[in-house]
Structures are given as C-alpha cells and as structure tokens.
Amino acid sequence: MENKTKHKLTLKEKISYGFGDLGNGFMFDLGQSYLLKFYTDVLRIPGAVGGSVFLISKIFDAFADTTVGTAVDSRKNIGKRGKFRPFILFATVPLAIATVLTFLAPNISMGAKIAYAYITYMIFGLAYSCINIPYGSLAASMTQDPVERTQLASFRQAGSSIALLITGITVIPIILKFSDPKIGYPVTMGLMALIGVIFHIICYKNTKEHIIVNNPDKKKESLSMIFKALCSNKPLMVLNLMSLLTISCYNLKIAMMVYYAQYNLGNPKLTATLNFVSIGCSLIGVAIMPFVVKKIGKKATYLLGLFIWVGADLINYLLPGSVTTFMILSAIAWFGTAFMNGLNWAFISDAIEYGEWKTGERTEGIIYSTYSFGRKVAQALAGFIPGVVLTIIGYVPNVQQTARTLSGLKSLMLLVPAIGAGIAILAFIFLYDLTDEKYKQILVELEERKSSKVMR
C-alpha cells in the first residue's frame, strides 16, 4: 500500500540527504578531478590511453547502473530499512576501498599498468553504482511535494559542491607534502574516502522513505516493456540529452583545472585557490536557487544558469589568461552551473511521476539508472576527450608546454564547455515541455487514480 501524503520533510532529513552526495563527492570527485592527472604524470600511461580507460570503464558503469536499478526495483517484501537506504549503508566501505585502489601505482610493465587501470576503475564504478542509484532514487520516496523536491535537490547539490570544494582545496596541497606522489596519492585518497564513509552513514541513519511501495506479487518487467516505458517518457529522454551535453562539459572543466593551473597559470598550488573561489560561488548559487525557482520557475532558472555559464566562459576564453580575470570569470561560470546541477535532481524526480502517470508503473530505480546511464556516458566523454586531445596537442608531463599545447589546454578548459552548454540551451528550450503547471496536474491525476483504486 502506498503512502499518499506529500510528506513535509524536517531540516534534519534534508541536511542528511545532502550528506549522501557529500559522501559520494569525497570518492567520486577524486576520479573526475585527479585520476587523469594521476594516470599521465604518476602511473605514466599515455594521455590517450588514460582517456580510453574513462571511456570504456564509464560505459561499463552505465550498464552496471541499469542492472543495479532493475535489481532495486525488483526487490520484494521491503523491510524496515526501506527499499533504497540499505544500499547506502552496505556499499560505502567497498566503494572506499575501490577509491584507494584506483590511485595505486604498482611497479609493473606498461601493459600491466593499463590493465590495472581498467580493472580498478571498473570495480570502482560498480561499487559507486550500488550506492548512487539507490541514493538518487531515494529522493522520490522521501516526498512528492514539488517544493520539498526542489529543496532536496538544493541540499544534494550543496553536498556535492561542498565535497568538490573541500577536495579541491586540500587534495593537491596534501599530495605535495609527500616527496613521492606514489605514496601521496593513495594516502590522500584514503583519507578522503574515510570521510566519505562517515557522511554516507549519517545519510543512512537520518533519512526515511515516506512514499513506500511494498508489492510482493509484482512481476519482473521484460526488457522490451522497460524499453517501451522509458521511450514514452519524453522528459527523461530530454534530460538524458541535456546530461550528455552539460555533464560532459562540467566534468571536463573539473578535469582540466589542475592542468590549467600548473601550465597556463604557472603554479599547480593555484588549483586550491581557484577551486575555493569558483566552488564557493557555486555554493552561493545553490543557496539562492530555491528562491529563484519560486520567482521564475524551474525551467527558467535552469536556463538562466546555462546562460551565465556560457557567457562567462566565452569572455574568459577571449581575454588574455591572467590569474585575476580567469578567477573572477571562472567563479561566475561556476555560479551558473549550480542552477543546472541542482535542478537536474528535481527534474529527474518529476520524470518519475511522469512515467508513473504515462504507464501506470512507478519505477524509480529504472528511471534513475537510465538517467545515470546518460550521465556516465557524459563522464566517459569528459575523461576520454581530454586524454586524446592531450596527446594530439603534444602534452608532456612536468615540462614547459609549447604555445600550441597551452592554447589547446585553454580551449579544453573554456571554449569546448561553452559550446556544449550553448547547444544544451537550444535543446532545452525547444524539447523540454514538462512545465511546473503540467507537473502539478499530473500529481492530481495520480492521486485520483490511487483514490479510485482504494474505493474499489
């Protein structure tokens, strides 16, 4: 029997839900921000090969997401821990171990190093899927209230941004304290992963699934039925396209920051300062996002963030690369990305109700894992593209780069993300038609359907 109330969440629940992505970030962000640099400069594998590790492993992860999502949705006789929360508890330690393994540099042959990189990053991806898919699906089971959903998305983005901020300003300085980066990287990543485990446990203990479906007689859907249901969910398909464009560009910026600080700005220690200022502005964006949504709605807020991002990055690309101008404009761009990143999670929760309204089946895990599939492909491109381009532009680790290489690094950092986000603006304007008003009507119709079932 399903709880029909649009549950109002306590502040403790919202903060604790945000702690889940804070925990995720202390492990996931390390790979997105520093793993390519680790591959090229410490493990010493070619940039193109390092990029291919991201590409192949992330595509593997995308299929793992779908498998995990289907497994979650097929659970029967849900216990007192809930449908999604147990995954957060039991998968966090394996994820922490996998995080450290990806940053080890064994003294083996080049072929064995490449194989090691593939294997460990795939293991990491599988462990991350076992937490992230249930965690993302959890929001739709905590409340159906659209305002509460937006606030949950805001707290989630705050957790993600805080994790990115803390790891961004601490990881490189801690690593540089070690004379040997082969020791510095795993020790530092182990510390970050331990913090992540603590935040995952807090999320598990202080959240609750209020919208509960316990249906022991539910039959497992065939793959053809799942595919048909997903293809009929137009908002979900548009969100997948948006993720391919925006998340790939967003993660590309993250991956290139450490390269840009070291070579274009001439000081690797600037990475911490740049991250502090930029991600700090992103947190400001997260804080004001719910108020902007109340004034102009989710879709307009999302577009506003994209316009700010594109404008700031284009100006930054056209201006000479001084530290001051780069820092200011980068901070403005990151402020814009906060709207986009935060609202993604609110939109995907809306798509869950849209799918239930369209098909009569509520499949949080499958829908979220499908969305996560698109994000994983985007993350794969964010790792693959710079890895290949680094090889093409002649990047050589730890030496003075040529003018051609510096120009290529600047394009990867600023121009390519601006173009991708610009295309996303056009796609969102013309393709996404699930308005706030239509969503409210969908909720009304779903409640009427449930009431009619009870009356029978």
Secondary structure, 3 states (H helix, E strand, C coil): CCCCCCCCCCHHHHHHHHHHHHHHHHHHHHHHHHHHHHHHHCCCCCHHHHHHHHHHHHHHHHHHHHHHHHHHHCCCCCCCCCCCHHHHHHHHHHHHHHHHHHCCCCCCCHHHHHHHHHHHHHHHHHHHHHHHHHHHHHHHHHCCCHHHHHHHHHHHHHHHHHHHHHHHHHHHHHHHCCCCHHHHHHHHHHHHHHHHHHHHHHHHHHCCCCCCCCCCCCCCCCHHHHHHHHHCCHHHHHHHHHHHHHHHHHHHHHHHHHHHHHHHCCCCCHHHHHHHHHHHHHHHHHHHHHHHHHHHCHHHHHHHHHHHHHHHHHHHHHCCCCHHHHHHHHHHHHHHHHHHHHHHHHHHHHHHHHHHHHHCCCCHHHHHHHHHHHHHHHHHHHHHHHHHHHHHCCCCCCCCCCHHHHHHHHHHHHHHHHHHHHHHHHHHHHHCCCCHHHHHHHHHHHHHHHHHHHHC
